[in-house]
Structure formats: structure tokens, C-alpha cells
Amino acid sequence: MTVDEIIEYMLASVPNEYDTSVGSFFYDLLYPVAEQVYRLQSDISLLEKNAFALTAVGEYLDRKVAEQGITQKQATFAKGT
């Protein structure tokens, strides 16, 4: 969901007797909350991606495979003849 979709969802719960247009009290009150919800959704998505060894990357992959006692080999220079 985008921030705009989140704010629209939140504003839908405000009774119709109140103004919910841009710049109104409720809009200005709920918009920062919608931004934080959006950020949290992004963080949760990142956590979900990195919770499994098949999709984890970087340090998250290192931590995930360390649960099974696996460590990454250090990079070395190629050798050729």
C-alpha cells in the first residue's frame, strides 16, 4: 500500500460529518501516522525477505545460515596456469 492508500483507508473510518479534505484537522492528524505505517510495512517486508536463507542477502544471509553452523568462505584471488 502507498501512503495515499493508507491515509484514505484511515480517513474512511472518520464519520462523514467531519471534514477530511487535505489540510483538515483529521487529515493533518492522520497523515504522519500513515507515513509511519508505510515505513513499518517496508521494514516488515524487508524482514520477511531476509527471514529465509533462499531470499536473504548480505549479513542477513550470514546470520541465517549461522543458525545451522554454516559460515561463508572468505574470498580469494583466482589461480590459473
Secondary structure, 3 states (H helix, E strand, C coil): CCHHHHHHHHHCCCCCCCCCCCCCHHHHHHHHHHHHHHHHHHHHHHHHHCCCCCCCCHHHHHHHHHCCCCCCCCCCCCCCC
